[in-house]
Amino acid sequence: MNSTSFLYSIKFKVILAALSGIILGLAFPNTNFYLLAWICFVPYLLAIEGTDFRQAYVLGLIFGFCALNVGFYWIAEWAKIALGISYPLNLLFPVLYGFCISQAFGLVSSITVYVRASLKVSSTFVFPVIFVSVFSLFPMIFQFKLGDSQTSFQSIIQPVEFTGVYGLDFILLLFNSLVFTLILNFRKWRSISTLMAAGAVVIWVASGIYLQNMWNHDISQWKSRKIGIIQPNREVTLDRPKPLKGYSREYPLEMEMSKTLSQEGAEVIIWPEGHFFGYTYWSSVREAFINQAKKLGTHLLFYDATFKEDSGKKTFHNTVFHLSESGMLESQYDKMILVPFSEYSPLKGKVFFLDWILGDYLDNLTPGKSSMVFHMEGMNLIPKICYEPLFPEFVAESVAGVETGGVI
């Protein structure tokens, strides 16, 4: 086989698809090579060029599988924490999840090839439209949004305010498709679809820069606030571990760290999720937190696994509490969106082995009924817990209900 024939072989196409997937995975926040998202689809598009819909589906599977296993590596840690599955079995979860969600990439590939071949359409817009359409409909536990890779590219994410994250997804895909089109035939730069695609990208980038400058100007006029964030660097767990040596349920490590932040002038102190304090379980803990928060003289936000009793029925929640500077409970927010197989299992009791795998905890959580706004020191804080920011429509609705705006 000579070098020319190898470039058109299925083996080379597989290499291109796998390479493209790895590049896409590297664009996500763990490695944060976010600029790669602007070109990572090009090798994949070259790979599916000239294939039938079956070959394209397989190449899409390979591309998606590699991308998800690089970018969504953290699912192994999630399986360890949420499901209690230890190493090395927890490593199977990103592999299985990657295989399941890579079906969406396969669908995109097959549909793209079919549309181009059957309808004789080679427009630069075909691939982005198909990709965004499929991924907006495909069911997922953990949402895959290409735009999530651009969180460090602040000017580029600004127009998302008007389009939602799928707008940014579309622009990223459009730029990839544009580069692919010009590689295949540079003379197409004069075509209407190519010029329109380039114009759309330029408009997005220019509007992002403008909006970023406006934002920077606005926040320069704001009064600075001191917010303290606690990071105890302990392992996240769904269990109820004993207090660290030298501390107690009534006086945890976080309270000791909060004292330091309070002395440095923090107006609000926030504790992280992932540790059980027992605020609703023991009156001694509640009383101690009230007294300690009063001594701090600052607003305190902390997360805890909680329960409520109503008409003899006990429900369990994932909750964030707001204690005022006087130590009193001002408000609390119960997490509204529970993610399947993370905080509850829709198949539990229906698939026999899941009862053994998942245990009791995940089946007990009850979603909250409404969003909340914590008012403090002239600020509006809108609490969202863990996975909830993965649902942009839900977050937008929560903010839209606050006339004076708020901070998530």
LINQUIVEN-V571472 format. One record per residue. N is the residue number from 1. SS is DSSP state (H for helix, E for strand, C for the rest). Layout:
N/SS  N/SS
//
This chain:
1/C  2/C  3/H  4/H  5/H  6/H  7/H  8/C  9/C  10/H  11/H  12/H  13/H  14/H  15/H  16/H  17/H  18/H  19/H  20/H  21/H  22/H  23/H  24/H  25/H  26/H  27/C  28/C  29/C  30/C  31/C  32/C  33/C  34/H  35/H  36/H  37/H  38/H  39/C  40/C  41/H  42/H  43/H  44/H  45/H  46/H  47/H  48/H  49/C  50/C  51/C  52/C  53/H  54/H  55/H  56/H  57/H  58/H  59/H  60/H  61/H  62/H  63/H  64/H  65/H  66/H  67/H  68/H  69/H  70/H  71/H  72/C  73/C  74/C  75/H  76/H  77/H  78/H  79/H  80/H  81/H  82/H  83/C  84/C  85/C  86/C  87/C  88/C  89/C  90/C  91/H  92/H  93/H  94/H  95/H  96/H  97/H  98/H  99/H  100/H  101/H  102/H  103/H  104/H  105/H  106/H  107/H  108/H  109/H  110/H  111/H  112/H  113/H  114/H  115/H  116/H  117/H  118/H  119/C  120/C  121/C  122/C  123/C  124/C  125/H  126/H  127/H  128/H  129/H  130/H  131/H  132/H  133/H  134/H  135/H  136/H  137/H  138/C  139/C  140/C  141/C  142/C  143/C  144/C  145/C  146/H  147/H  148/H  149/H  150/H  151/C  152/C  153/C  154/H  155/H  156/H  157/H  158/C  159/C  160/H  161/H  162/H  163/H  164/C  165/H  166/H  167/H  168/H  169/H  170/H  171/H  172/H  173/H  174/H  175/H  176/H  177/H  178/H  179/H  180/H  181/H  182/H  183/H  184/H  185/C  186/H  187/H  188/H  189/H  190/H  191/C  192/H  193/H  194/H  195/H  196/H  197/H  198/H  199/H  200/H  201/H  202/H  203/H  204/H  205/H  206/H  207/H  208/H  209/H  210/H  211/H  212/H  213/H  214/H  215/H  216/H  217/H  218/H  219/H  220/H  221/C  222/C  223/C  224/C  225/C  226/C  227/E  228/E  229/E  230/C  231/C  232/C  233/C  234/C  235/C  236/C  237/C  238/C  239/C  240/C  241/C  242/C  243/C  244/C  245/C  246/C  247/C  248/C  249/C  250/C  251/C  252/C  253/H  254/H  255/H  256/H  257/H  258/H  259/H  260/H  261/H  262/H  263/H  264/C  265/C  266/C  267/C  268/E  269/E  270/E  271/C  272/C  273/C  274/C  275/C  276/C  277/C  278/C  279/C  280/C  281/C  282/C  283/H  284/H  285/H  286/H  287/H  288/H  289/H  290/H  291/H  292/H  293/H  294/H  295/H  296/H  297/C  298/C  299/E  300/E  301/E  302/E  303/E  304/E  305/E  306/E  307/E  308/E  309/E  310/E  311/C  312/C  313/E  314/E  315/E  316/E  317/E  318/E  319/E  320/E  321/E  322/E  323/E  324/C  325/C  326/C  327/C  328/C  329/E  330/E  331/E  332/E  333/E  334/E  335/C  336/C  337/C  338/C  339/C  340/E  341/C  342/C  343/C  344/E  345/C  346/C  347/C  348/C  349/C  350/C  351/C  352/H  353/H  354/H  355/H  356/H  357/H  358/H  359/C  360/C  361/H  362/H  363/H  364/C  365/E  366/C  367/C  368/C  369/C  370/C  371/C  372/C  373/C  374/E  375/E  376/E  377/C  378/C  379/E  380/E  381/E  382/C  383/C  384/C  385/C  386/H  387/H  388/H  389/H  390/H  391/C  392/H  393/H  394/H  395/H  396/H  397/H  398/H  399/H  400/H  401/C  402/C  403/C  404/C  405/C  406/C  407/E  408/C
//
